[in-house]
Amino acid sequence: MDEVSEVAEAIADPVRREVLLMLRHTPLTAGEIAARFPISRPAVSRHLRVLREAGLVRDEQIGRHRRYSLVHTRLGHLAAWLALFDTRQPDWSRRLAALETEVHRTRRDRKRAEPDDTSRTAPHSREDTA
């Protein structure tokens, strides 16, 4: 199974999506996560295992508790794939390249328009030489 499919399958369940939302700002223990759901702790543990096996969360044993944190990069691949279908999203790389081209063109045109150093000095009048 490819990475995008694996992640999409893991987040297909609303409980797992809610767990990801919980973890987006701070790591939580399995108990803290389970306390927020009306389902059994073993059911929450199964959801956490699916998310861990899909690489969406990582866990760390801290004493008797297991703390879970979000792995942002795995969601990034799915987000990039989904962005292909969002026609409202601008193609930033193309737009930034166009901006860079315009900046270089403007700088070049300004340099060409600047007078030479020799033409910046005023010609001497007869009174200056007398």
N, C-alpha and C positions, 0 to 999 in steps of 0.2 A: 504494500500500500504506500502511495507517495505521501509526502509530508502534509500537503494541503488537505488531502482526504482524511488523513489520520486526525488532524486538528479539527476539521469540520465535524467528523464523527464524534469526537470527544465533547464538543460544545453543543451538540444537537440536543442534549438534555437540559431543561431549564434549571434544574438544581445545580448542575455543573457550571452553567453560565453565571448563576448567582454567586457561587463560590469564587469564580474568577473576579467578579465585581468586588467582592469583599476583600480580596487579596491585592487589588490594584494599588492600594496606598500603604498597606502595612502587612507584614507577616502575621499569621494567626495560628494558634495551636488547633489541633483537631477538635478538642473539646469546645473551644470558642466558636469554631465553625458549626459544629453539631448543635450547639445551644440555640442557634438562630433558625433552625429548621424544625418543623413538626414531625419529621420522620425519625426513625430510630438511628442511634449512633452507628450500628453496623452498616446501615444503608448509606450514611454519610461517608463512612470509611471506604465503601466500595466506589463511591463517586470520586473520592480523593485518589484512590488507586488508579482509576481510569485516567484522571487528569495527570497524574504522575507518570504513568506509562506512555502517555501521549507527549510528554515533555513540556506540558503547560505549567506545571508546578514542580517545585523541588521541596523535599522535606529534610529536616534536620532534627536529630534526636537531642533534646535538651532535658537532661535528667529523666524523669518518667514521662515527659511530654514530647510529642512530635509537632514541630512547628513547620508550617507550610508557607511558601512564598511564591509569587508569580514569576514565570519565566517569560519575559516580554517578547523575546526574539521569535519564539514559535508562533505567536499571534501575528507578528509582523509579516510573515510569509503569506498567511491567509489574507490579511488585510491588503497586501499588495495585489494578490490575485483578484480579490473582490473589487479593488479600485479599477481594474480593467473594464468593469461594467458600469462604472459611475461616470456618465458623460458630463455631469456637472463639475467634476474635478478638473481643474486646469492641468495641462502638461507642464509642470514647473520647470523641468530640466530644459525643455525647448524654449520656454519664456525667458528663463535666466540667461540662456545662451544668446538669445536675441537682444536682451538688455546689455550684455557684455559687448556685443558687436556694436551697438549704438553708442555706448560709452567710448569705445576706441575710435569710432568714426568722429564723434564730437571732439575728442581730444586732438585728433589729427587735423580736423578742420580749423580748430582754434590756433594750432601751431602755424598752419599755413597763413592764417589771417594776421598773425602778429607781424608788425613791421620789423625790418632788420635793425640791428644795433646801429648801423651807420645812418639810417634814416631817422633815428630817434633824436639825434643831436640837431639842434637848429643851425641853419647856415649863419655864418658870421655876417654881420652888417658892416658897412663901411665905417661906421662910427666906432665899432670895436677895434678895427685895425688902425685907426688914426691916432 
